[in-house]
Amino acid sequence: MPSFTHLFESLTPETVATGFIFTEGPLWDPSGILYVSDVDARIHYKVDPSTGEKTVIRENSGGANGAVFDSQGRVVICEQDARRVCRYEHDGSLTQLASHYQGKRLNRCNDIVRGPGETFFFTDPDKKALPEEEKELGHAATWRLNPDGSLDLMASDMNHPNGLAFSPDGSTLYVSNSRPDPHLHAYDVAVDGSLRNSRIVDEMLYGPAGELDGVPDGLKLDESGNIFSTGPGGIWIWDASEQLLGVLELPELPANLGWGGSDRRTMYITARTSVYSLRVNTPGIPVQP
């Protein structure tokens, strides 16, 4: 029996919705709907988890990927194809928050999380994500987006940073590295907000090598500090002491996950053509205001 069994009510996922091409960016809204991006179709949806009904929010979404809420309940989202971070206003309009750093265009903004105060941290990989002639920065990075719209370069020592999440006390930032050396990475968060003590937590190799077996991607933590990262073969799970508990396999390879339900004990998982759910025993760290 897997050593992570105690974290779940059941290890049998339920299908929430299907018929997508490549799902990403699950974001639960307290109104009871789930934001889901079909990255390859470039369509951003609202999904009703009770019926599986899909409603189009945006076509030509710019490759909408990871998303989070700001303190006013507005969706802040990475658009990997448009190479920017945007915000959905309450009136339905779209505001661009970040696209360049020191005059150079960002790479392919991937995933995003709320930071201290009104800041956001987001990842911006470039390895394999852009043709060489389109790379302006010359490196992948983890950025901090400040309330005034400025960007701070927080780290550039990972070759493909992807999913990211803070520990419950905010003292550690975890980041998944997709390729060419798949692993879970971590930084200590200093009092001044800088990232220090960069380290590899665990290598993430599983099964035969190759993209079809998946790469480290979306990342979330629960209130007890357990770490959940989609990756090769399924969802990789570590406890709060960073000990690997095992890999949870799913009907399709997952790309991202997020917490939902009024008690934040529903794990929504975007996995290729479908969205699945699992009930967990410990609430996830909230992303809504």
N, C-alpha and C positions, 0 to 999 in steps of 0.2 A: 504494500500500500504506500502511495507517495507520502512523503513527510510533510506535505503542505495541505493534506486533507482537512485538517482542523480549521483552516482558514475559510472554507467554503461550506455552504449549506448542502450543495450538491455539485458534483463534478460533471454533470450532464448539461451542456449548454442548450438554451432555447433559441430558436431562430426568431429574430425580431423583424427583419426585412431582408429581401434578397432581390436579385435582378440588376445589380450594379456591375461595373467593370472592375474598379479597384477602389475600395472604400478607405477613408481616412478621417481624421479629425473629429471623433465623437465628442459632442459637448451637450451635456444635459441642461435644459432650461427648466427652472422651477415651475413653469406653467404646465409641464408635463410632456414636452416634446423634446426630441433629440436632433441636434444638428449633425448632419453627416455629409461629408464631401465625397463625391465620386471624382477622384483626381483625374483619371484618364479620360472621363467624359467631360471634364471641366464644368460640372454642375454641382451646385451646393443645394442641399435638400434640408427640409424639416421632415422628420419621420415621427409618426405616431406609434409609440411602442406597443400600444394595446391592439392596434389593427394592422400594423405594418404599412399603412398608407404613406406614400411619399408625396411631398409638395415641393415644387421647385421654388427656391429662393432666388437663385441667380444662375443664368447660363453664361458661358464664357467667363468662368469664375477666376481666371488667372491661375488655375491649378491650386485652388484653395486647399490648405492642408491643416496643420495644427491650429487650434482655436482656444480662446479663453475669454472670460468676461472681465470687464473693468469694474470699478467700484460703482458705476452707475448702471450696471446691467447691460452694457453694450458689448457686442461680440467684437473681439480683436483677433485678427486672423492672419496667418502667413499665407502668401500667395507665391508658390514656388516658381511658376512659369512667368509671372509678372515681376518677380524678384523684388517683392516689397511686403510691408506689413500695413494692413488697413483696418479700419473700424467701421462697423455698421452703426449708423446713427438711428435714433428712435424714429425719425421720419422716413427711414428707408434709404437715405442717401449713403454714399460711401466716402470716407475720408482717408486719404493716404497719410500714414504716420511716419514711415521710414522707407527709403529706397536707395540712399547713397550715404557714404561715409567719406568725408574729406574730398568730395567731388567724384568719388569712384562708386560705381554701381554695385549693389550687393549681389551675392551669388544666386542662391536659390533658397530663400527663407523657408524654413521647414516646420519647426514646432516652437511653441511659445508657452510661457507660464508667468503668472503674476509674481512679482518680486516685492520687496519691502516698499511700503508707501504706495505711490502711484506708478511704480516702475514695472517694466516687463523685461524678462530675459528670453531671448530667442536664439535658435541655432541657425547657422548659415553655411552649410557644407559646400565644397566645390569639387572634391575628388569624384570623378565620374559623373558629376551632376551638370557640368558645363563643358562645352568645347574649349580648348585652350585659348583660342582667339577671342572668346567672349569673357574671359576672366579678367576683371579689372583690379580686384583687391590683391590677388596673388596668394591667398590663404583662406582656409576655412576658419570660422570663428563662432564664439558665443558672445552675444551682444547684450547690453542693457539699454533699453529704450526709456528715456527719462520723460517726466511730464512736460518739459519744454520742447520735446521733439528731438533733442540731441541724442547721439549714440555714444556709448562708452564701450571700447573693446575690452571685454572681460577676460577672454582666453583665446589663444590661437594655436594651442599645442596639440589639438586633436585633428586627425586628418578627415574625419567625416562625422562631426557631431550631429545628433539627430534628436531623439526624445530627451526631455529634461524635466526634472522635478526636484523640489526642495524636501528635505527631511521635515518631520513635524515641528521641530523647534527652529527651523530655518538655518541651522548651523552648517549644513552640508547641501551642496548642489550635486545631484546625480545626473549624468549625461550618458546616453548610449552612443557608442561609436559603431557605425555600420560596416565600414570597409576601409582599407583592405585587411585590417586586424580587428575583427569584431570583438567588442568587449564592453563591459560596464565601467564607466569612469566616475571619479568623484573629485570634488574640490571642497576645501574648507571655506566657509564664508566668514571673512574677518569682520570686526566691529565696524570698520569703515565701508563695508559692502564689497570689498575686493575679493577675488577668488585666489586662494593660496593652497599650497600642498597638493598639487595635482597628482593623482595616483590612479592606477588601474585596480579596480575592485576584483574583477573576475573576467577571464577570457570566456567568450561565448561561441564555442564551436560545437556543432551538433550534427551528427550524421555525415553523409557524403558532402564534400565541399561543393559549393555552387549556389547561384542566386535562387534556384528553385526551392532550396531548403530554407530560405528566409535569411534576413539579416536583423541585427538589433535595431529597433525602431522606437515605437511609442513607449512611454515610461510614466508610471504613476506610483504613489505611495499611499498606504492607509494610515490611519491615525496612530497605529502602534509602531509605525516605522517599517513595516514589511514592504519590500520593493517588488514591483511587478513590471517586467519589460517584455514586450513582444520581441521575438528573435527566432533564430533557427529552430524549427520544429514546433514552436508554440509559444506559450507565455512562460518566461523564466521567472522564478520566484526566490527571493532571498529574505531571510528574517532581518530584524533590526540590527543584528550584529554582523550583517553582511555575509552570513553563511548560506550557501546555495541549498535550497530545499528540494529543487527539482524543476522539471519542465512539464507544463500542462499542455497536452496535445488537444487540438480542436479539429472540427471537420474541414476547415480551410486554414491556411497559414495566416496568422493575424498580422496586422500592420500597426494598430494602435488600440488604446483602450481608455476608458474614462468612467468616472463614478456617476451614478444617477439614482433616481428615486428620492422620495422625501426624506429617507433615512440615510442616503448615500451608501446603501449597502447592495446596490445593483451595479455590477461591472458590465458595461457595454463594450463590446469588442468589435472593431471593424476588421474583417477578414476577407480580403479579396472581393468576391461578389456578394457578400452578405454581411449582416450585422447580427451578432449573437449576444446573449446575456447570461450571466451567472450571478447567483446570490452569494454574498460573502458575509462573514460574521462580524467583521470590524468595519466601521464606516471609512470611506476614503477621505483624504484631505480635500476639503471643498474648493471649488474653483469659482462658484457663483458668489456675488456680493451678499 
